Amino acid sequence: MAPTPAYDLASWRARIPLLGSLIPMNNCSQAPQTDITRAAAERYLDSWNRSGMDWDAWMEEIALAKQEFATLINASPNEIAAFSCVSEAASAVATALDFSGSRSKVLVTEAEFPTIGHVWLAQERRGAHVEWVPMRDGQIDASEYDARIDESTAVVSACHGCYMNGFMQDVGAIAERAHAKGALLFVDAYQTLGTVPIDVKEIGADFLAAGNLKFLMGVPGIAFLYVRQELIDRLQPLVTGWFGRSNPFAFQVKQLDWSTTASRFDAGTPPVVSAYIARAGMSIINSIGPKRIRPWLEVLGQRLIDGGADRGLTLHGTADMSRKTATTAFVVGDSHAVEVTMRRHGVLPSARGSVIRLAPHFYNTVDDIDVALDVLTAAVAAS
Ligand SMILES: Cc1ncc(COP(=O)(O)O)c(C=O)c1O
């Protein structure tokens, strides 16, 4: 019998108009619009039009978006801050850490999205010393961390999933290694959240950041940061503003009173418009549940790996689905040209460097995978 997901695939597909004209396989970059996220955007526009302004409703929407994110990762809403992008979230964390003493090492993996490397490198002016965890053959062996984490390590920065090829790390094991030497762990979960069950308490992460436009079915302009409750009191980011205060609406210009929650990491007027859509997108993921999404993405991911091999495509990174996110990457050379050709033939992939990434999500079918692989094979042959 053909495999099927543990949820009603057809009814979810009916909520994504783009499926009428294209096969989106670019969730590692931008998820498609749903009727639910569209309605949320319209709710903001209607409120703006009808009420002129509604700060109470906007603040409520930010709080509910934080709540939705907290639910996704098994955190408390008080452990969540909101930003406009992951770069800002990472910078807020980085600037809250002290690198002036003997703990000045920042261990960063070569699998990170460049922005994360940039944020940590910028801390070298503040005494940090960046050391890299190497990626070999598109993967990182967990033992690479052993020799590098020591008593001089302030923080380990490890992505859960690698943006380039979908390699997935055991961040729980990294947390154990970091904590054993007194170091903190910052996790970039942008490429996994929404597709894999993530429990920050189980992982033991100190910080976890993710934006919304990829597998969380949202839009640009908003990202969230989890800060472990026990750390909040100790940290004061150098990037701040009125929303980092215990009561932003007290308007006390001379008082830098830090919020007692992770809101101390918030800065200025929050990304209200994006929050409407982000909450709706995350509610889709929470209602289906990453526990039910992941098994389906393992079916589709294995189909990509096997189907790519059958067609002679060159896989980038591991072929072990248990170590992979929803994304599978193939080496193609001029990836931009291949992306343009594929789009013309009805499939939306995502090009990065020399690879084409195919990143299905909960709504994709086995047929989608087969068509995408055929179109990719033809585009590579034509390029
Ligand atoms: C893993 C990962 N982290 C971070 C980013 C970018 O973060 P930002 O929200 O700062 O653009 C991306 C991609 O856009 C990504 O894939």
PDBQT file of the ligand as one rigid body, heavy atoms in Angstrom, charges set to zero:
ROOT
HETATM    1  C1  LIG A 401      19.651  28.302   9.365  1.00  0.00    +0.000 C 
HETATM    2  C2  LIG A 401      19.421  29.756   9.001  1.00  0.00    +0.000 A 
HETATM    3  N1  LIG A 401      19.700  30.711   9.900  1.00  0.00    +0.000 NA
HETATM    4  C3  LIG A 401      19.523  32.009   9.630  1.00  0.00    +0.000 A 
HETATM    5  C4  LIG A 401      19.046  32.408   8.391  1.00  0.00    +0.000 A 
HETATM    6  C5  LIG A 401      18.857  33.874   8.096  1.00  0.00    +0.000 C 
HETATM    7  O1  LIG A 401      18.469  34.576   9.205  1.00  0.00    +0.000 OA
HETATM    8  P1  LIG A 401      17.853  36.029   9.156  1.00  0.00    +0.000 P 
HETATM    9  O2  LIG A 401      16.486  35.887   9.745  1.00  0.00    +0.000 OA
HETATM   10  O3  LIG A 401      18.729  36.866   9.979  1.00  0.00    +0.000 OA
HETATM   11  O4  LIG A 401      17.819  36.482   7.719  1.00  0.00    +0.000 OA
HETATM   12  C6  LIG A 401      18.744  31.436   7.426  1.00  0.00    +0.000 A 
HETATM   13  C7  LIG A 401      18.220  31.730   6.091  1.00  0.00    +0.000 C 
HETATM   14  O5  LIG A 401      17.699  32.592   5.642  1.00  0.00    +0.000 OA
HETATM   15  C8  LIG A 401      18.933  30.081   7.746  1.00  0.00    +0.000 A 
HETATM   16  O6  LIG A 401      18.644  29.124   6.872  1.00  0.00    +0.000 OA
ENDROOT
TORSDOF 0
